[in-house]
């Protein structure tokens, strides 16, 4: 059985379409795949599914705040269950409800929604208790790491995709558990190495201003927990279900670090491996299926658990809807239901002729820079207004507020946005895209921080990968919406060919 957790702003249905596990299972993988919905207790409209893991609600931590002061000064990402996120200075960004443990970190009191889900699935289906696994993408990849640390006595292996621990919150497993880490080399939302902008040698900074643990440090801690007192020599890992042509096309390179710790890098951004559900599913399952946990006897108990204590957990799901086969995306929003209904607002007069965010083919402004953004096989160009961003020595010295998923006309970005091709209303999600400030841009760029246009909704279609027609229509005429460049899996950036 594989439980897979979606990225921030996603849903179980979206994850099911995107990660390819159902494709692999249906093609003979012979396993149950489960796709839960994360909690959405945020007062804002839109998509807010999230997981309380790896320190996402515990800022400040042992290493200080987990984001820069310019990441979320308005505290817009604070969830209702976090009761105002006291002391976090805008850095707490997911639900505070109990997903794994009450705090979202640690190996004690593992009583949350996800471990309870494993219990429920054991009760409901014929599950091989020695072969329970976890995978997930982005915030769901972070949940995968947390499950590996908190449930290492139960899970046979984990495979996080584009996930990491927040800086200061790395937690090694208490028992050996195989790990496959999958990262795109161009991933700037959950980077695995020190970033260009504001970087230090000890942590990685995302485009929207959050600090993450370096993958090298995670590897070292995981190797030690898995029994390698000294890191053995590296060797190549050849994914068993990935063809040579696919590996070549995606520039896939995998390293076996010993003690069942493997890392895979490919030429993509913040998205699923290969920007392909089938490729992602094959890479993940090809690793997971090799491992068993013969000491797990059910409900998280192991062979070392005294017989008198091997009881079914008292708390079981009281109100659960299990969707078998083709699931329905239940993420309706306060904006008015299904995705097709999001663009129903009447058009208003077009904005005055915009001077920013235009097509680079027509030239960019003096205060703009032409950037090339890439998301695996897809890429595009943008005219991006240049801004000065925070640095490691001057974290508050910035000309704009980093990140954000909602329109903010005070974030420091120019607001003269070209009218969208699908209408003339000012901001998405009624119609048009809106500016967002992101840092750590393309190598060789004249500025480390730029303003770009955020669009959506994305990853709602049958393939769970691209953006909807509505998202493309939210962009200026001639532009399209491209995923893999921002934190929310439901949003993208407007780019031109």
Buried (B, 14 or more C-beta within 10 A) or exposed (E): BBBBBBBBBBBBBBBBBBBBBBBBBEBEBEBBBBBBBBBBBBEBEBBBBBBBBBBBBBBBBEBEBBBBBBBBBEBBBBBBBBEEBEEBBBBBBBBBBBBBBBBBBBBEEBBBBBBBBBBBBBBEEEBBBBBBBBBBBBBBBBBBBBBBBBBBBBBBBBBBBBBBBBBBBBBBBEBBBBBBBBBBBBBBBBBBBBBBBBBBEEBBBBBBBBBBBBBEBBBBBBBBBBEBEEBEEEEEBEBEBBEEEBBEBBEBBBBBBBBBBBBBBBBBBBBBBBBBBBBBBBBBBBBBBEBBBEBBBBBBBBEEBEEEEBEEBEEEBEEEEEEEEEBEBEBEBEBBEEBEEBBEBEEEEBBEEBBBBBBBEEEBBEBBBBBEBBBBEBBBBBBBBBBBBBBBEEBEEBBBBBBBBBBBEEBBBBBEBBBBBBBBBBBBBBBBBBBBBBBBBBEEBEBBBBBBBBBBBBBBBEEBBBBBEBBBBBBBEBBBBBBBBBBBBBBBBBBBE
